[in-house]
Amino acid sequence: MKKNKIALFGLAANPPTLGHRYVIESIINSKLVDEILIMPVYKHFHNKTMVPFENRFEMCNILFNDLKDKVKIVDFEKQIVENYEEYKGSTYELLNC
């Protein structure tokens, strides 16, 4: 059984831009991974004021909609923040939850 190679791409998405899309398309075209999970941050590490998470999440869905066979928008960080009060927003913490 083949194991899928999955990339996790975190971004503030405040807003998601064509630059983000270019990076994602480049990763897809590299064929280094089978799937990309795009994770808009829920809690900015430096407490930067951002557009509400739900809006940024939906903007990501719109921007990457035509790539959905290779790209999935995920709310991992939102789930973690809602379940772990001590979470501060670092990548290290996220990957260890």
C-alpha positions in Angstrom: 0.0 0.0 0.0 1.4 3.4 -1.1 1.7 6.0 1.6 0.5 9.5 0.6 2.9 12.4 1.1 1.1 15.3 2.6 2.3 18.9 3.0 0.9 21.2 5.7 0.8 24.8 4.6 0.0 27.3 7.3 -0.8 30.9 6.6 -2.5 33.8 8.2 -4.7 34.2 5.0 -5.4 37.8 6.0 -6.2 37.7 3.1 -5.0 34.7 1.1 -3.3 36.0 -2.0 -2.3 35.0 -5.5 1.2 34.7 -4.1 -0.1 31.9 -1.8 -1.8 30.3 -4.8 1.4 30.4 -6.8 3.3 28.6 -4.0 0.6 25.9 -3.7 0.6 25.4 -7.5 4.4 25.2 -7.5 4.2 22.5 -4.8 1.6 20.6 -6.7 3.6 20.8 -10.0 6.8 19.6 -8.2 5.0 16.3 -7.6 6.9 16.0 -4.2 3.6 15.6 -2.4 0.3 13.9 -3.1 -1.9 16.3 -1.1 -1.6 19.8 0.5 -3.5 20.7 3.6 -3.9 24.4 3.8 -4.3 25.6 7.4 -5.4 29.2 8.0 -4.2 30.3 11.5 -6.8 30.7 14.1 -4.7 32.5 16.7 -1.9 34.6 15.4 1.4 33.9 17.2 2.0 37.7 17.7 -1.7 38.5 18.5 -2.0 40.4 15.2 -5.5 41.6 14.5 -7.1 39.7 11.7 -10.3 39.3 9.8 -12.5 36.7 11.5 -11.3 33.1 11.0 -14.5 32.0 9.3 -14.1 34.7 6.6 -10.4 33.8 6.0 -11.3 30.1 5.9 -13.9 30.7 3.3 -11.6 32.9 1.2 -9.1 30.0 1.1 -11.9 27.7 -0.1 -12.7 30.2 -2.9 -9.1 30.8 -3.9 -8.2 27.1 -4.0 -11.6 25.6 -5.1 -10.4 24.4 -8.5 -7.5 22.5 -6.9 -9.6 20.5 -4.5 -8.4 17.2 -5.9 -5.0 18.0 -4.4 -5.8 20.7 -1.8 -7.9 20.6 1.3 -8.6 23.5 3.6 -8.4 22.4 7.2 -9.3 24.0 10.6 -6.8 22.1 12.7 -5.6 25.1 14.6 -9.2 26.2 15.4 -9.9 22.8 16.9 -6.7 22.9 19.0 -7.4 26.4 20.3 -10.9 25.4 21.3 -9.6 22.3 23.2 -6.3 23.5 24.7 -6.4 26.7 26.7 -2.6 26.8 27.1 -2.0 26.9 23.3 -0.1 30.0 22.3 0.0 29.7 18.5 3.5 28.4 17.7 4.1 25.8 14.9 6.0 23.7 17.4 3.0 23.6 19.8 0.7 22.8 16.9 2.7 19.8 15.7 2.9 18.5 19.2 -0.8 18.6 20.0 
